[in-house]
Amino acid sequence: MRGKLFHILNITVLVFMSGVNLLGWFGNAMSQVTYSSINFAITTTYVWWGAFYLIQYSRKESAWRVVWFLISIGVLFYWMAGGGASFYNAFVE
């Protein structure tokens, strides 16, 4: 991935992720019982995205960036699909 494409793809993921997180946060706020695990998962999703962005940014090789971009997509999808809330319920509560 070259410079502009690298940034465009990561910002696109951030915008899509923000939209999904906003819907999740709104749904959690409007439910009868607000779960702190969902708030934790939503908040830490941005931390994960930033960490993966820095990992990708640290090297200039295209193969490195593509592999870590695909890893970040997989991890973020898992985290947003319930992995973050499960982690919170298993280790924090």
C-alpha positions in Angstrom: 0.0 0.0 0.0 1.3 3.4 -0.9 1.0 6.5 1.3 -2.4 7.9 0.2 -4.1 4.5 -0.2 -2.9 3.5 3.3 -4.4 6.6 4.9 -7.6 6.5 2.8 -8.3 2.8 3.8 -7.6 3.4 7.4 -9.8 6.5 7.6 -12.6 4.7 5.8 -12.4 2.0 8.4 -12.5 4.6 11.1 -15.5 6.3 9.6 -17.4 3.0 9.2 -16.4 1.9 12.7 -17.6 5.2 14.1 -21.0 4.9 12.5 -21.5 1.3 13.8 -20.2 2.3 17.3 -22.6 5.3 17.3 -25.5 3.0 16.6 -24.4 0.5 19.3 -23.9 3.3 21.8 -27.3 4.8 21.0 -29.0 1.3 21.3 -27.2 0.7 24.6 -28.3 4.1 26.0 -31.9 3.6 24.9 -32.3 0.1 26.4 -33.8 -0.4 29.8 -30.5 -1.7 31.2 -27.3 0.0 30.1 -24.4 -2.4 30.0 -21.0 -1.1 30.9 -19.4 -3.9 28.9 -20.8 -2.4 25.7 -19.5 1.0 26.6 -16.1 -0.6 27.3 -16.1 -2.4 23.9 -17.0 0.8 22.0 -14.4 2.9 23.7 -11.6 0.4 23.4 -12.4 -0.1 19.7 -10.8 3.3 19.0 -7.7 2.3 21.1 -7.4 -0.9 19.0 -7.7 1.1 15.8 -5.1 3.6 16.9 -2.7 0.8 17.9 -3.1 -1.0 14.5 -2.7 2.3 12.7 0.6 3.0 14.4 1.8 -0.5 13.7 1.0 -0.1 10.0 2.5 3.4 9.9 5.8 2.2 11.5 6.9 0.4 8.4 6.9 1.4 4.8 6.8 -2.0 3.1 3.5 -2.7 1.3 3.3 -6.3 2.3 3.7 -5.3 6.0 0.9 -2.8 5.7 -1.5 -5.1 3.8 -1.0 -7.9 6.3 -1.5 -5.7 9.3 -4.5 -4.0 7.7 -6.2 -7.3 7.2 -5.3 -8.4 10.8 -6.7 -5.1 12.1 -10.0 -5.6 10.1 -10.4 -9.1 11.6 -9.6 -8.0 15.2 -11.8 -5.0 15.0 -14.7 -7.0 13.6 -14.3 -9.6 16.3 -14.1 -6.9 19.0 -17.1 -5.0 17.8 -19.2 -8.1 17.2 -19.1 -9.1 20.9 -15.5 -10.0 21.8 -14.9 -6.7 23.7 -18.1 -7.2 25.8 -17.2 -10.8 26.4 -13.7 -9.8 27.5 -15.1 -7.2 29.9 -17.6 -9.7 31.4 -14.9 -12.4 31.8 -12.1 -10.4 33.3 -13.4 -7.1 34.7 -16.7 -8.0 36.3 
